[in-house]
Amino acid sequence: MKRTKFIFALVALLRIIAIDVVAQPKLAKSLVKGKSATDQDIKHGTLVTENLASTILRDNRIGLDTNRDIKVYLPPGYANSSKSYPVVYYFHSIFSNAEKLVGDGSIINLLERGFANGIVNEFIFVAADYSSPTTGSIYENSPVSGRWLDFTTDELVPFIDGRFRTLRHRDSRALAGDFIGGRGALKLAMVHPELFSLVYALHPVATGIGFLPWTSVDIDWKKIHRAKSFADLKGDGRAQIFVTVSQAYLPNLNRPPFYCDFFTELENGEPKLNVENTRKSKRGFHLEETLDESVENLQTMRGIAFDWGRFDPNQDHVQSNRAFSRKLEDLGIEHEAEEYRGNPWNRNWTENGRFYARVLPFLARYLVFDVNQ
């Protein structure tokens, strides 16, 4: 009976990551009117779409389109001024893209209401397209699924600085994201503090080790091993996610069609755990496992924050964020960590939800908006 209950509890594992993109727009329809600024008070900025022809992303085996769309929101004051602005880089989760992130206007409405109400000063908001023919980027460098960290630091940031009036200093650049995008934001803070000085991750996943062993995850390994292409995994979120994880941390350029090894291989036609590959995958995927290597980097950050919803059906996400915060405490790294009542789908994007009430004030406290600050 205990085993049955335990397996039942795992049904939601990682599937939740895949459905957040679908749920998010539906939960954000209450954004239209603010409670302080009237519609007449709210000034509107400009949302533009830029295209970045990446050379870094040519190094992949999954058929990435190297022409990446970038959504850039310029605040209301941008058009009629000559001043430069700080930049917030936002990272979407898997099974999403930049168009979906800004498509229904929810985030833009929140930004403009925040500016009008004096919650935060104006900044430029950037959301690049991190989608892929598979699940999308998990914000790592891989010869198989793309060098996404290098794309961000070596191409995206210089591209934005070269086209817009930006404050070109780490103290005026922030990172933010949700779910896998939140993990990506934290990872960039861990490895590139020379470019970014603050980070806020909304309900990030794969932060800590959690309490569920990977051997307990219900993955159809036989389906994965007999698949001839990624299309053969369509509709199986867990299989898709763990193939993407394997492509990031277990690349094998001599093993088509996925060009990676796996933490569960087949032996005599039956799945068998590969301990070495499991350890390598978890060390790469779980941010907590490499925190020791990033202590000095994180100690230079102006602000670090993340939150998580207590009632996420996948309780491993909750436990992982608790573990990540504990490890940060033990390493003496200042940070804000909050577990809130609810789940991310009914708290992040509502009128006074997490993005408006937590992320924007956090940016107001730590982001440098003027070169003379």
Beta strands, then each sheet from edge to edge (+ up, - down):
strand 1: 46-53
strand 2: 67-74
strand 3: 87-91
strand 4: 124-128
strand 5: 141-142
strand 6: 146-147
strand 7: 173-178
strand 8: 198-202
strand 9: 264-267
strand 10: 270-273
strand 11: 303-309
strand 12: 336-340
sheet 1: 1+ 2- 4+ 3+ 7+ 8+ 11+ 12+
sheet 2: 5+ 6-
sheet 3: 9+ 10-
end
